[in-house]
């Protein structure tokens, strides 16, 4: 599994600039919010956690079709399916590589971007924690959506329609952790982490079923 | 003799053809009686006036919107485990009906909400959950349409339905955390069964029964159509 993760990381870094594209997109989404709602600092401070979370979701969505699509097109996926690693293991490796190239940079970039949106001082730690614990769920759910739509030509729009509803609970709880009015952020943070753990534990099996159906 | 016998499309067609007329008449009669009873023979509520009568459409459709998804979940599990084609087709047949029920429930709720709460829409936990359910129906239906190979489509939509169910339930409870402090959820989403008087309760039960029968009837009709379409394409493939 480790060589597979390393291979995906190398591919991501050597072609298409790795996570730079995702981060550029994240920056643009965040930059557009003051253009849309006005540069009122109080308003921005109130909506900053939600904006950063939605920006993270959308940036994550952008690179989902890369998880399986290229390997599907050139037949690598079929070769991988006959390897000794089970398909669910391959899904774990792919989702992990996706998290390292997307979720992790997004989590780190959210801190400076939070400053742009006048994120309140005490929220930085909570935002960082909620993104760090929540983005693995995004990558694993995304891998599931990518596995389902891998055989569909021009499946990008369908992929977003399938994946975004599945992101709802993570977004609701995650954005809530960092907002200022929250009484009990630890409790919500634990729920976000539990969704991530649930996804890591179960989604790879669903991915394997979807990939098998597509490869048949 | 067991339920699994009807996994055979020929047997399913024979049985469903035999019981469909009875079911159709039953559904129509129950809905007519229930709605007539509810709309014309019940008194107006002392607080809500005659707007309360939309409950006879709102509650049954809302119930069926959720039950349709549950039925799709069970049918999807049966397809994944035992690979009975009728089961996959029944799940496909139920989805548009469930989506329509969700839409009717949302629409009647909005119409009821305007005079009662002064707004068509509020981000109340229950309303939000129904909006989320609607989005799940959209995704499920879109996936069926997008895949050409029938068995692959059945497999992928089944696994989507199962994963979707888990996340729909997660959303249902995440909504409660999310709307804390924004809204006083309890006073808006009144637990109808507990508060409703017997005068309203019995016609409501008839309406719910009628809606269940209507759902079963429509699913049977649509499943029969799917089976016939499948046969037709098989025949065409043989000709060419």
Contacts between the chains, C-beta under 8 A, distances in Angstrom:
chain1	res1	chain2	res2	distance
A	141	B	167	7.9
A	144	B	163	6.4
A	148	B	143	7.0
A	148	B	156	5.1
A	148	B	159	7.3
A	148	B	160	6.2
A	149	B	146	7.7
A	151	B	147	7.2
A	151	B	152	7.0
A	152	B	146	5.2
A	152	B	147	6.5
A	155	B	146	6.8
A	158	B	142	5.7
A	158	B	143	6.8
A	158	B	146	5.3
A	161	B	138	6.5
A	161	B	139	5.0
A	161	B	142	5.5
A	162	B	139	4.7
A	162	B	142	7.6
A	162	B	143	6.5
A	162	B	160	6.7
A	164	B	135	7.8
A	165	B	132	6.6
A	165	B	135	4.5
A	165	B	136	5.4
A	165	B	139	5.8
A	165	B	164	7.4
A	165	B	167	7.2
A	165	B	171	8.0
A	166	B	163	7.1
A	166	B	164	7.1
A	166	B	167	4.7
A	168	B	132	5.9
A	168	B	167	7.1
A	168	B	171	4.6
A	168	B	174	7.1
A	169	B	167	6.4
A	169	B	170	4.1
A	169	B	171	4.9
A	169	B	173	8.0
A	169	B	174	4.0
A	172	B	171	7.3
A	172	B	174	4.4
A	172	B	175	6.7
A	172	B	177	7.0
A	172	B	178	4.1
A	173	B	174	5.4
A	173	B	177	6.2
A	173	B	178	7.3
A	176	B	177	6.3
A	176	B	178	5.8
A	181	B	181	6.0
A	183	B	181	7.9
A	188	B	177	6.4
A	191	B	174	7.6
A	191	B	177	7.2
A	195	B	170	6.7
A	202	B	166	7.9
A	203	B	163	7.4
A	206	B	159	5.5
A	206	B	162	7.3
A	206	B	163	5.2
A	209	B	80	7.5
A	209	B	155	7.2
A	209	B	159	5.0
A	210	B	155	7.6
A	210	B	156	5.9
A	210	B	159	5.6
A	213	B	151	7.9
A	213	B	152	5.2
A	213	B	155	3.6
A	213	B	156	5.6
A	213	B	159	7.6
A	214	B	152	6.6
A	214	B	156	7.4
A	216	B	151	7.8
A	216	B	152	6.9
